[in-house]
Amino acid sequence: MSHTPSPFNTPLTIGPTTVNSRVMLAPMAGVTDVVFRKIVRRYAPESLICTEMISSNGMVYSKRRDARILDKNEQDNPIAYQLAASRIDVLKQAADWIVEDKNPDTIDLNMGCPVKKITGNFEGCALMKDLDHAHQLISSLVAHVDKPVTVKFRLGWDNESKNYKEFGQMAESAGAKMVTMHTRTRAQGYKPGVDWDALGVLKQAVNIPVIANGDILTVEDAFHVMTTYGVDGVMIGRGAQGKPWIIGDIDNALKHGSPQAERPLQEKLAICLEHATAHCEYRGEEIGIKEMRGHLPFYVKGFPGASTFRGQLTQVSSLQQVEELLAMILEESEKRNLAVAV
Ligand SMILES: Cc1cc2nc3c(=O)[nH]c(=O)nc-3n(C[C@H](O)[C@H](O)[C@H](O)COP(=O)(O)O)c2cc1C
């Protein structure tokens, strides 16, 4: 049987760097930490995986180049370290430390974060309101580091000021080697209503790779945005919460044309427990378990009978309790399946 090579199987070129995947993990503060990334990586060995947003100010003013947020697994390449910054000197210092200590494949600049604490500091999406300053930040970093610089942004500040096309062109002219667009405005936050059509406009306007982001949840979504708008890849955020296998599954399906069958509940719950155990080992059980409360409910979304347990998962106080609750969910689900079968 002859196989036609998949157009999704070609490497993505980010300046001098090549990545053998067009499916990426989005940066998510409080989610894409070193523990989560290790599990994602097992399923997606070739994907570009992004850290949480790292505050350049935080690093430089505290003189900390060993903060936990910077931790990296040995097998954690290709990796993008994402920085938030507004001051050029501070950005350069933070980037120097990361390049020296972490060997990132790319450095991503956050120009899309809508959170007031960030925009109030003239970082994140606030930079979409000052293209000159954004240009200076990007071009200064490009001239300073020997790594491809990429930029992640939104459609614009609000509905009245959607300037993503000009912003993408500005980023390219400043030397960015790839742009990722979350297809919402800052004012939209995370409300429903992405504008994927804008991806086509941006793709036509620049000559660097354009990565689609926003509500891409399935292989069909990824296929749709890549074929309809010609974008070069997809970045998945919330779709990976409680589904660390999804980046790899979508990548495989795009490359080889055979979608991964829905994973059995037992396997999903085993991965959930693995995540909780590894997180508790990393942070110590007392803190680790509190932090896991935000992750656990995502793993049991949509399972028959799980809703009654979801609330309990947000209040767990030990790893043993997690294990017991997951076992109860599995048992409940099996009982229901049996009832349906009979
Ligand atoms: C909990 C959470 C944390 C996030 N943190 C970051 C961040 O640190 N940097 C960033 O650029 N975007 C961040 N985002 C935005 C995502 O990267 C992504 O742009 C957004 O969620 C839309 O993609 P999605 O629909 O695939 O989730 C965050 C989103 C969520 C839900």
The ligand as an SDF file (V2000), in Angstrom:
LIG
                    3D

 31 33  0  0  0  0  0  0  0  0999 V2000
   -5.0920   29.0050   33.2560 C   0  0  0  0  0  0  0  0  0  0  0  0
   -4.5520   29.7380   32.0570 C   0  0  0  0  0  0  0  0  0  0  0  0
   -3.3120   30.3430   32.1290 C   0  0  0  0  0  0  0  0  0  0  0  0
   -2.7900   31.0190   31.0220 C   0  0  0  0  0  0  0  0  0  0  0  0
   -1.5390   31.5440   31.1000 N   0  0  0  0  0  0  0  0  0  0  0  0
   -0.9660   32.0900   29.9880 C   0  0  0  0  0  0  0  0  0  0  0  0
    0.3990   32.5090   29.9880 C   0  0  0  0  0  0  0  0  0  0  0  0
    1.1040   32.3600   30.9830 O   0  0  0  0  0  0  0  0  0  0  0  0
    0.8800   33.0600   28.8450 N   0  0  0  0  0  0  0  0  0  0  0  0
    0.1150   33.2110   27.7130 C   0  0  0  0  0  0  0  0  0  0  0  0
    0.6020   33.7110   26.7000 O   0  0  0  0  0  0  0  0  0  0  0  0
   -1.1610   32.8150   27.6960 N   0  0  0  0  0  0  0  0  0  0  0  0
   -1.7020   32.2390   28.7810 C   0  0  0  0  0  0  0  0  0  0  0  0
   -2.9710   31.7660   28.7210 N   0  0  0  0  0  0  0  0  0  0  0  0
   -3.6900   31.8160   27.4420 C   0  0  0  0  0  0  0  0  0  0  0  0
   -3.4640   30.5340   26.6440 C   0  0  0  0  0  0  0  0  0  0  0  0
   -2.1090   30.3710   26.3030 O   0  0  0  0  0  0  0  0  0  0  0  0
   -4.3020   30.5430   25.3550 C   0  0  0  0  0  0  0  0  0  0  0  0
   -3.9110   31.6510   24.5810 O   0  0  0  0  0  0  0  0  0  0  0  0
   -5.7970   30.6410   25.6330 C   0  0  0  0  0  0  0  0  0  0  0  0
   -6.1850   29.7910   26.6870 O   0  0  0  0  0  0  0  0  0  0  0  0
   -6.6040   30.2940   24.3780 C   0  0  0  0  0  0  0  0  0  0  0  0
   -6.2910   29.0260   23.9100 O   0  0  0  0  0  0  0  0  0  0  0  0
   -7.1980   27.7370   24.2400 P   0  0  0  0  0  0  0  0  0  0  0  0
   -8.5920   28.0440   23.7910 O   0  0  0  0  0  0  0  0  0  0  0  0
   -6.5490   26.6110   23.4960 O   0  0  0  0  0  0  0  0  0  0  0  0
   -7.1520   27.5680   25.7320 O   0  0  0  0  0  0  0  0  0  0  0  0
   -3.5340   31.1260   29.8260 C   0  0  0  0  0  0  0  0  0  0  0  0
   -4.7850   30.5290   29.7680 C   0  0  0  0  0  0  0  0  0  0  0  0
   -5.2980   29.8330   30.8540 C   0  0  0  0  0  0  0  0  0  0  0  0
   -6.6400   29.1770   30.7380 C   0  0  0  0  0  0  0  0  0  0  0  0
  1  2  1  0
  2  3  1  0
  2 30  2  0
  3  4  2  0
  4  5  1  0
  4 28  1  0
  5  6  2  0
  6  7  1  0
  6 13  1  0
  7  8  2  0
  7  9  1  0
  9 10  1  0
 10 11  2  0
 10 12  1  0
 12 13  2  0
 13 14  1  0
 14 15  1  0
 14 28  1  0
 15 16  1  0
 16 17  1  0
 16 18  1  0
 18 19  1  0
 18 20  1  0
 20 21  1  0
 20 22  1  0
 22 23  1  0
 23 24  1  0
 24 25  2  0
 24 26  1  0
 24 27  1  0
 28 29  2  0
 29 30  1  0
 30 31  1  0
M  END
$$$$
